[in-house]
Amino acid sequence: MNKQLLATISLASLALLATSGAYAAAVSGQGTWETTLQGRDLDGSPATYEAYYDTVLDLTWLADANYAKTSGHDLDGYMNWTAATTWAAGLDIHGITGWRLPTLEPVGSEFDYTLSNNATTDWGYAKTTTDGNDGGWRNGSGAPVSEMGHMFYVNLANKGLCTPDDSSSCDTQSGWGLTNTGPFSNVQSDFYWSALEYAPSTGDAWNFYFNYGVQRANGNDYGLFAWAVRPGDVAPVPVPGGVWLLGSALAGLGALRRRRDGGASVI
């Protein structure tokens, strides 16, 4: 299977072919997610986490990987690239803004658009991590350069469709597909938009297929899913003790005054 063949297969055809036979769920002990992802409470209810902070990428992921649908913004979550980037940029999650779509950088000095099965180029597949320090797309210094690739191959340690043997061929490996979704909800075994346009054709944009584990580009008018991320951490900033005490004192004085006024509100 070469790049040209991949490019001619429609998204609908890929969806029909994508049958690894596994059901995606949280898999303990698979990938780094249990140590590198930290839950973040954004709505004030500690019983649930609305986001997860990736300590390796210094990036916060929404806990709901199809929030566009869940929030009622879109009927099913499929959006073209412009609609998806606009949606992410306009998000306000309990007062937290600054969201975007995941992005990527080249593994080398510039993007290489030829197909590889072991992340030696930017188009294709990657290796699943063995110890958290490998897997996904990495630059010459070993740093991850594909945010969705890192999620799929490292945090969740899923396997791509192709055996990573440093060739341009695609020999199917056993166990491929989205088998682990970690702590996230509504992760689709489907295509997700990136924030980056595809330089050789400005009518295309990069995306990642969360079943085959392939990083590639498609026309930006296609309807794909969108997973919002935010640079840095979104951990709530603790209220300084002095400020808390001052607020408590003022509240106490207010209550005392209301009692003296027979319960009438003071304007």
N, C-alpha and C positions, 0 to 999 in steps of 0.2 A: 504494500500500500504506500504510494508516494504522495508528495504534497499535491501534485496536480490532481490525482484521483480524489484525495480528501476534499479539495476545493470544489469538485464537481458534484459531490454528494450533498443533497439538500438537507436542511436541518430536520425536516419531517422524516426523511429516510433514516437519518442517524438515530432519531428518537425511536423508530420502529426496530432498529437493529440493536439498540442498547438493552440487552437482557443478560446481565451477569448472573442472575438467579439469586442475588443476595438482597436481604432486606436491611435498609440502613437504620442504624440505631447507635446509641452511645456504646462504645466498646472499651471497657476498662483495660488498661495495660497496652492499648494499641495507640502509638503515637505519643506526643509530648503534652497533649492537651491538659492532662490532670496536674501538670506542674508548671506549664508556661502560660496558661490562661487563667486569669483571676476574675471572678464574678464581680459585677458592679450593679449596685442597687440605684436606680435612677428615679423611681417613683415613690420612695419613702417606705416601701413595704419590704422588709428584710427577708420575707418568705420567698421572694423571687428575684432573679437577676434579669435586668433588661439589656445588659451589654456584658461583654467580656474583654478584658484588657490583655493583649498579647505582649508579654514582657520581652520577647525577642525582637519583634518588629516595632515595638513602641507604638502600637496601633490598637484602637478599640473597635470591636466588631459588634453590631447589633445582635442580640441574642436570637432574634427572629430573622431568618434569612429570606423571608418573603413578606416583609413588613408592609410593602406597598399594597398587598392584598389584605393582610390582616387589619391594617388601619383603615381600610375602606377607600384608599386613594385610587386603587385600580381593581377592576373586577377579578382578574386572575393573576396579576403580577407581571404579565408580559408587556414590555414597553420597548419602543424603539430607543436608540442610543441617546438622542437629544432629550426625550422625555425622561429617561432614566437618570441622566446626569442632572437635569433640572430638579427632579424630585429629590434626589439625595442632597443637593446643595441647599434646598429649601426646608429640610427637616429641622424641626424643633422638638426634641425629645425631653419633655419635662424641663424645659429651659436650657437644654444643651444644644447648641448649634455647631456649625463647622463640619458637617458630614459631607462625604463624597463617596464615589465608587472606588473600589480597589484599583491599584495601578501596578505598573511593572517598569523595570529598567532593563537594558540589555545585559547579557552575560559578559559581553566583550566591550570594546570601545564604542561600538555602534551595533544596531540591530542586525542580526543575521536571519534572513527569512527562509532559509532552507530547512527542510524537515530533518529532525533528529529524534531518536528515541531515548536519549539520556541527557537531555538539557545542555548539550554542547552548542546548540543554537537556540534561538528564541521561539521558534515555531515547532511545536511537536509535543513530546512527552518527556517525563523526567523519572528519576529513580526515587523509590520510597526510602525514607530515612531508616537508618539502622540504629543510630544513637542520638539523634537530634541535631547532630552537627553536620549532617549531609542530607541529601534529598532535595527535591525541588530545583529551582533555577538559582544558581549562585554565581557571583562574579569571581574575578581572579583572587580576591582576598577571602573567599569563602562565605561572604555575606549574602543572605537571601535577597533576590531582586524581583521576585514575583510574589505579590501578596496572596493571591488566590492559590498559586502553585504551592506556597508554603503551607497554607491551610490544608490543602488536599493531601500533599505528600509528606508533610512533617508533623503538623499539629495532630492530624487525624490518621496519618500513615496509611492512606488508601493506596491501592495499586492502580497504575495506569493500564490501558489496554495492551500496550506494546511492551515486550521484554526489553529492558534497558541494556542493550549489548553494544552500544556505541556505533550502531550502523544506521543507515537511512531506511531500513526495512521495518516492517511491523509484524513480528511474530507474536501472536496473542499469548499472554501469560495467564496462568490460573489465578483465580481469586481477584481479578480486576474489577474495578467499579467502586461506587460509593457505598461502602459497607459500614463505615463509622462516621457518624455526624457529631460525635462529642456531646457537649452540653447544649448545642444549638437546636432550635426548632425550625421546622419548615424548610430545611435544606433540600432544594430540588435537585434531582438527578438529571440536570439539564444545563443549558447554557446560561452564563452570567456575564453581563457587560463589565468591562473595565472602564476606567476613566480616560484611557489613552486612545487617540485616533491612530489609525494605521498609516504610517507615513507614505508608503508607495501608492496609496489610494485614499484620498481624503474623504471618499464616500464610504469607507470601511472603518471599523474600530476593533481593537483587540477584545477578545473574550476568552472565557475559560469554561470548558465543558466538565461539569462535576459528575460525570459518569465515566467517560473514557480517560479523563485526566489530561486532556489535550488543551494546549494554549495555542490560539489561532486568531484569525480575523474573519469578520463577516460584514456584509453590507449594513450600514448603520440604520437602515430602515426596517430591519428584521425585528420581530418582537422577542426579546430575551428577558430573563429575570435580572433583578438588581439587588445587591446586598450592600447596605450602607456601612461605611467605616469612618472613623475619625482619627486623625493623627494625635498621638499622645494618649494620656490617661484621662478618664473622666471621673475619677474618684472624688466624692464630695469633700470640700474643704471644711475641716472641723471649725465650729464657732469658738473663738478664743474664750477662755474661762471668764475673763473680766467682762466681756460683752454679754455673756449669758447671765452673769450675776446682776449686771445693770438692768437687763431686760426683766429679770425676775423681780427686782426691787420695784421697778416702775409698775409692773403688773400688780404687785401687792398694794402699792399706794392707790392705784386706780380702783381696786376692789374695796379698799377701806373708804374711799371717798363716796363710792356708790352706796355703801351701807349707810353712811351718814346722811346721804341725800334721800334716804328712803327707797333706794333702788332705782331712782330715775337716772336715765342716761345723761351724762354731762357732755355738752357740745362745746 
